[in-house]
Amino acid sequence: MRKYTMVHDMVTRLTDNSALRTFFTLYLMAKTSEERQVLSKQFWQEAETLQGTELQALKEAFARSFKHLLPMVNQLHDKTLIATRTAVPA
């Protein structure tokens, strides 16, 4: 259950686009790299069927989501450092 909650939290912070949230959730929950490759291929094949402005909006939302990754990684790094410091045996 914890994994689902963490993935949901992460995806919610990455984007407000419902299609991308669904894709990212499925992608992050996939068990193998092969599953992820299939999901990615299917997603972008379906995306290409969108009309021009819809496709452009999806691509822009996708690009924006990556801008959120660095701050999220930095937060995770900080949390890891704090946890490591507090977990050191006395």
LINURCOR-V942671 format. One record per helix or strand. SS is the DSSP state (helix for helix, strand for strand). FROM is the first residue (numbers start at 1). LEN is the number of residues. If there is no record, write none. Layout:
SS|FROM|LEN, SS|FROM|LEN
This chain:
helix|2|13, helix|18|12, helix|33|15, helix|52|36
